[in-house]
Amino acid sequence: GQNIDQPTEMTATEGAIVQINCTYQTSGFNGLFWYQQHAGEAPTFLSYNVLDGLEEKGRFSSFLSRSKGYSYLLLKELQMKDSASYLCAVTASGSGNTGKLIFGQGTTLQVKP
Amino acid sequence: DAGVTQSPTHLIKTRGQQVTLRCSPKSGHDTVSWYQQALGQGPQFIFQYYEEEERQRGNFPDRFSGHQFPNYSSELNVNALLLGDSALYLCASSLQGATGANVLTFGAGSRLTVL
């Protein structure tokens, strides 16, 4: 089977750092994505990991451990506009590159002043 | 360069009715995937179209059907609507053969409410 788990909700303070974890179990693995989604809007791409390690992009970083089936998204210097849902998604081998992603339920992050 | 466009943005239907949602992919993309996102949940894969054929399908009943046209645009049809079909329907386009980070581009979605 295929399963992706991430916390439902998190709260953090403006200017702080927050880490959103994601664990996955899939029949195969071809890469892990993180998306940001503001209420009522489309998901927007944040990061992609296919090899183990840390990918850094400005205030956002994403880490992957394939042996542990684990990823996290790290958000630094939090801003109010970072309040959104963060979606972890994986591509399973066999689905190739064809756009079939398996999503977690999303983590709703609330940033407070 | 236009991204993925979807229409309508919002619509309200009653149980038992039928609905058609439309999607135009990003320029240069040839594959369209449809996702259903219920409130508070992550998107769930419905199906994918490439070369005007359904290539992959998720765990959705036959009430959900689709079509892809020669210009790569796509329609999602849902028959015999149920209250549980109320959701945000997302279209995502991609280029067959592409890999890595730039696989998918999402549209803004069509919000369907079934009363």
Boltz contact constraints between the chains, C-beta under 6 A:
constraints:
  - contact:
      token1: [A, 42]
      token2: [B, 106]
      max_distance: 6.0
  - contact:
      token1: [A, 42]
      token2: [B, 107]
      max_distance: 6.0
  - contact:
      token1: [A, 42]
      token2: [B, 108]
      max_distance: 6.0
  - contact:
      token1: [A, 42]
      token2: [B, 109]
      max_distance: 6.0
  - contact:
      token1: [A, 43]
      token2: [B, 106]
      max_distance: 6.0
  - contact:
      token1: [A, 48]
      token2: [B, 101]
      max_distance: 6.0
  - contact:
      token1: [A, 87]
      token2: [B, 42]
      max_distance: 6.0
  - contact:
      token1: [A, 97]
      token2: [B, 98]
      max_distance: 6.0
  - contact:
      token1: [A, 97]
      token2: [B, 99]
      max_distance: 6.0
  - contact:
      token1: [A, 97]
      token2: [B, 103]
      max_distance: 6.0
  - contact:
      token1: [A, 99]
      token2: [B, 31]
      max_distance: 6.0
  - contact:
      token1: [A, 99]
      token2: [B, 33]
      max_distance: 6.0
  - contact:
      token1: [A, 99]
      token2: [B, 48]
      max_distance: 6.0
  - contact:
      token1: [A, 99]
      token2: [B, 92]
      max_distance: 6.0
  - contact:
      token1: [A, 99]
      token2: [B, 94]
      max_distance: 6.0
  - contact:
      token1: [A, 99]
      token2: [B, 103]
      max_distance: 6.0
  - contact:
      token1: [A, 99]
      token2: [B, 104]
      max_distance: 6.0
  - contact:
      token1: [A, 100]
      token2: [B, 45]
      max_distance: 6.0
  - contact:
      token1: [A, 100]
      token2: [B, 56]
      max_distance: 6.0
  - contact:
      token1: [A, 103]
      token2: [B, 42]
      max_distance: 6.0
  - contact:
      token1: [A, 103]
      token2: [B, 43]
      max_distance: 6.0
  - contact:
      token1: [A, 104]
      token2: [B, 42]
      max_distance: 6.0
  - contact:
      token1: [A, 105]
      token2: [B, 41]
      max_distance: 6.0
  - contact:
      token1: [A, 105]
      token2: [B, 42]
      max_distance: 6.0
  - contact:
      token1: [A, 106]
      token2: [B, 42]
      max_distance: 6.0
